[in-house]
């Protein structure tokens, strides 16, 4: 019998039965960058008993300002491998599967044949993000997706809503638009921000891993997104009500207006 004494403070808050619910849950976390690395740790520390983590990337020096695996001593190290050691150091009894690869559409569909109680999309590249959300949605799994954390500094403006109720966030706009064509309707929870993005922080990339550009980031903002996303998973698994936002009635269907 595993010793769950390390979860005693959590048990005081949510109760013994809910701790057991989390122990019996399986959460998939895809993307272990600034949002996903912290989200995965929070899921583990909450007492979820089984996790699958996915990321094919290695630590880059530019990751050090915001990503949990990124240290001066870990440049070039697999993020998934580093997170494996981290999560098992927190909970040696964690039933953990590690997939050290970028998800192709075929691999994503294969993954969705497994039983997950929740899918966490923490990917920051459009194409694999769309593939994961659509695959999870069509397989009937609960999904929470992190929208744009780049170019922002105010964590108090982070909100939770159905993806089709989001506004202001540029990434959410493009994801909604593309998913609609993929026949994904309401039912995907999104973590997004009402803060306007600092467009001057944009930088173009080499296009690798489906990513053409990136925005500047600050240490705490992606982690805050990860914390909110993890809270959605934990609260939903425990049946705790989650306050979600609605699109303002006077707002047009597109929250990104074209300049005249």
C-alpha positions as CSV (number, residue, x, y, z in Angstrom):
1,X,0.0,0.0,0.0
2,X,1.4,3.4,-1.0
3,X,2.1,6.0,1.7
4,X,-0.1,9.0,0.9
5,X,1.0,11.0,3.9
6,X,2.6,13.5,1.6
7,X,-0.9,14.4,0.4
8,X,-2.2,15.1,3.9
9,X,-2.5,18.9,3.4
10,X,-4.4,18.3,0.1
11,X,-6.6,15.8,2.0
12,X,-7.5,18.5,4.5
13,X,-8.8,20.6,1.7
14,X,-10.6,18.2,-0.6
15,X,-11.1,15.1,1.5
16,X,-9.9,11.5,1.5
17,X,-12.4,10.3,-1.2
18,X,-11.3,13.0,-3.6
19,X,-7.6,12.2,-3.0
20,X,-8.5,8.6,-4.0
21,X,-10.3,9.9,-7.1
22,X,-7.1,11.7,-8.2
23,X,-5.1,8.6,-7.5
24,X,-7.3,6.7,-9.8
25,X,-7.1,9.3,-12.6
26,X,-4.9,9.4,-15.7
27,X,-3.9,12.7,-17.2
28,X,-2.1,13.3,-20.5
29,X,0.1,16.4,-20.8
30,X,1.4,17.3,-24.2
31,X,4.1,20.0,-24.4
32,X,6.5,20.5,-21.6
33,X,7.6,24.1,-22.2
34,X,6.8,27.1,-20.1
35,X,3.2,26.2,-19.6
36,X,3.3,22.4,-19.8
37,X,6.3,21.7,-17.5
38,X,4.6,23.6,-14.6
39,X,1.2,22.1,-15.4
40,X,2.6,18.6,-15.3
41,X,4.3,19.3,-11.9
42,X,1.1,20.7,-10.5
43,X,-0.9,17.7,-11.7
44,X,1.6,15.4,-10.1
45,X,1.7,17.3,-6.8
46,X,-2.1,17.2,-6.6
47,X,-1.9,13.4,-6.3
48,X,-3.0,12.2,-9.8
49,X,-1.9,8.6,-9.8
50,X,-1.2,8.1,-13.5
51,X,0.3,10.5,-16.1
52,X,1.5,10.4,-19.7
53,X,3.8,13.2,-20.7
54,X,4.8,14.0,-24.3
55,X,7.5,16.3,-25.8
56,X,10.2,15.7,-28.3
57,X,12.2,18.8,-27.6
58,X,15.5,19.5,-25.8
59,X,16.4,22.4,-23.6
60,X,17.6,25.5,-25.4
61,X,19.4,28.4,-23.6
62,X,16.5,30.7,-24.5
63,X,14.1,28.4,-22.4
64,X,15.8,29.3,-19.1
65,X,13.7,32.4,-18.5
66,X,10.5,30.4,-18.1
67,X,10.7,26.6,-18.4
68,X,11.0,24.2,-15.4
69,X,13.6,21.8,-17.0
70,X,15.7,24.7,-18.3
71,X,18.8,25.2,-16.2
72,X,22.4,26.3,-17.0
73,X,23.3,22.6,-16.6
74,X,20.6,21.1,-18.8
75,X,21.1,22.7,-22.2
76,X,20.5,20.0,-24.9
77,X,18.8,17.7,-22.4
78,X,15.5,16.0,-23.3
79,X,12.6,17.9,-21.6
80,X,10.5,14.8,-21.3
81,X,13.4,12.8,-19.8
82,X,14.2,15.6,-17.3
83,X,10.5,15.9,-16.3
84,X,10.3,12.1,-15.8
85,X,13.0,12.3,-13.1
86,X,11.4,15.4,-11.6
87,X,7.9,13.9,-11.3
88,X,9.1,10.5,-10.0
89,X,11.2,12.4,-7.4
90,X,8.0,14.1,-6.2
91,X,6.0,10.8,-6.3
92,X,7.9,7.6,-6.7
93,X,4.6,5.7,-6.9
94,X,3.4,7.7,-9.9
95,X,2.5,5.5,-12.9
96,X,4.3,7.4,-15.6
97,X,4.6,7.0,-19.3
98,X,7.1,9.2,-21.2
99,X,6.8,9.8,-24.9
100,X,9.9,11.6,-26.1
101,X,8.7,12.7,-29.5
102,X,6.8,15.4,-31.4
103,X,3.3,14.2,-32.1
104,X,2.5,13.4,-35.7
105,X,-1.2,13.2,-36.7
106,X,-0.9,9.4,-36.9
107,X,0.8,9.2,-33.5
108,X,-1.8,11.5,-32.0
109,X,-4.7,9.3,-33.2
110,X,-2.9,6.2,-31.8
111,X,-2.5,7.9,-28.4
112,X,-6.2,8.7,-28.3
113,X,-7.0,5.0,-28.2
114,X,-5.8,5.0,-24.6
115,X,-8.0,5.9,-21.7
116,X,-7.3,9.3,-20.3
117,X,-9.5,11.1,-17.8
118,X,-8.2,14.5,-19.1
119,X,-6.0,15.7,-22.0
120,X,-3.9,18.9,-21.4
121,X,-2.8,20.7,-24.5
122,X,0.2,22.8,-23.7
123,X,1.6,23.0,-27.3
124,X,2.6,26.4,-28.7
125,X,2.6,25.5,-32.4
126,X,-0.6,25.7,-34.3
127,X,-0.6,22.5,-36.5
128,X,0.2,19.9,-33.7
129,X,-2.1,21.9,-31.3
130,X,-5.0,21.5,-33.7
131,X,-4.3,17.9,-34.3
132,X,-4.3,17.1,-30.6
133,X,-7.4,19.1,-29.8
134,X,-9.4,17.6,-32.7
135,X,-8.2,14.0,-31.9
136,X,-9.1,14.3,-28.2
137,X,-12.4,16.0,-28.9
138,X,-13.5,13.4,-31.5
139,X,-12.5,10.6,-29.2
140,X,-14.8,12.0,-26.5
141,X,-12.1,13.0,-24.0
142,X,-12.1,16.1,-21.8
143,X,-9.6,18.7,-23.0
144,X,-8.2,21.9,-21.6
145,X,-6.0,23.9,-24.0
146,X,-3.6,26.7,-23.2
147,X,-3.8,29.7,-25.5
148,X,-1.3,32.5,-26.0
149,X,1.0,33.3,-23.0
150,X,3.6,35.2,-25.1
151,X,3.8,38.9,-25.3
152,X,1.9,39.4,-21.9
153,X,2.9,40.3,-18.4
154,X,-0.3,40.4,-16.3
155,X,-1.4,37.1,-14.7
156,X,-4.5,38.6,-13.2
157,X,-6.1,38.8,-16.7
158,X,-6.0,35.0,-17.2
159,X,-9.4,33.5,-17.7
160,X,-11.1,30.1,-18.4
161,X,-13.8,29.7,-21.1
162,X,-15.1,27.4,-23.7
163,X,-12.8,27.9,-26.7
164,X,-15.7,29.4,-28.7
165,X,-16.3,32.0,-26.0
166,X,-12.8,33.3,-25.9
167,X,-11.8,36.8,-27.2
168,X,-8.9,39.1,-27.4
169,X,-6.3,36.3,-27.7
170,X,-4.9,36.1,-31.2
171,X,-3.9,32.4,-30.9
172,X,-7.4,31.5,-29.7
173,X,-8.8,33.2,-32.7
174,X,-6.8,31.2,-35.2
175,X,-7.4,27.9,-33.3
176,X,-11.2,28.5,-33.3
177,X,-11.2,29.3,-37.0
178,X,-9.3,26.2,-37.9
179,X,-11.1,23.9,-35.6
180,X,-14.4,25.0,-36.9
181,X,-13.4,23.6,-40.3
182,X,-12.3,20.4,-38.6
183,X,-15.9,20.1,-37.2
184,X,-14.9,20.7,-33.6
185,X,-17.7,22.6,-31.8
186,X,-18.1,23.7,-28.2
187,X,-16.8,21.5,-25.4
188,X,-13.1,22.4,-25.3
189,X,-12.0,24.4,-22.3
190,X,-9.4,27.1,-23.0
191,X,-7.1,29.1,-20.7
192,X,-6.5,32.5,-22.2
193,X,-5.8,36.1,-21.3
194,X,-7.7,39.3,-21.8
195,X,-4.5,41.2,-21.9
196,X,-3.5,42.7,-25.3
197,X,-0.3,41.2,-26.7
198,X,2.8,43.3,-27.0
199,X,3.3,43.0,-30.8
200,X,6.7,44.6,-30.6
201,X,8.0,41.5,-28.9
202,X,7.5,39.3,-31.9
203,X,10.5,37.4,-33.4
204,X,10.6,35.2,-36.4
205,X,12.0,31.6,-36.0
206,X,13.6,29.1,-38.3
207,X,10.2,27.3,-38.8
208,X,11.3,24.1,-37.1
209,X,8.7,22.0,-35.1
210,X,5.8,23.8,-36.9
211,X,6.7,27.1,-35.4
212,X,7.2,30.2,-37.6
213,X,7.4,32.9,-34.9
214,X,7.4,33.6,-31.2
215,X,6.7,36.4,-28.8
216,X,8.7,37.6,-25.8
217,X,7.9,36.0,-22.5
218,X,8.4,36.7,-18.8
219,X,9.3,34.1,-16.2
220,X,6.0,33.8,-14.3
221,X,3.3,34.2,-17.0
222,X,3.6,30.8,-18.7
223,X,3.8,29.1,-15.2
224,X,0.6,31.0,-14.3
225,X,-1.1,29.6,-17.4
226,X,0.1,26.2,-16.4
227,X,-1.3,26.6,-12.9
228,X,-4.7,27.7,-14.2
229,X,-4.8,24.8,-16.7
230,X,-3.9,22.3,-14.0
231,X,-6.6,23.7,-11.7
232,X,-9.2,23.2,-14.4
233,X,-8.2,19.5,-14.6
234,X,-8.1,18.9,-10.9
235,X,-11.4,20.8,-10.1
236,X,-13.2,19.1,-12.9
237,X,-12.0,15.7,-11.9
238,X,-13.3,16.4,-8.4
239,X,-16.6,17.9,-9.5
240,X,-15.7,21.4,-8.2
241,X,-17.5,24.2,-10.1
242,X,-15.3,26.2,-12.5
243,X,-16.3,29.7,-13.3
244,X,-16.1,30.3,-17.0
245,X,-16.2,33.5,-19.1
246,X,-18.8,34.3,-21.8
247,X,-18.1,36.4,-24.8
248,X,-19.5,40.0,-24.4
249,X,-22.9,40.1,-26.3
250,X,-22.0,43.2,-28.3
251,X,-18.7,41.6,-29.5
252,X,-18.6,40.4,-33.1
253,X,-17.9,36.8,-33.8
254,X,-14.2,37.6,-34.5
255,X,-12.4,39.3,-31.6
256,X,-9.6,40.4,-33.9
257,X,-10.8,43.3,-35.9
258,X,-9.3,44.2,-39.2
259,X,-8.0,47.7,-39.5
260,X,-9.8,49.9,-42.1
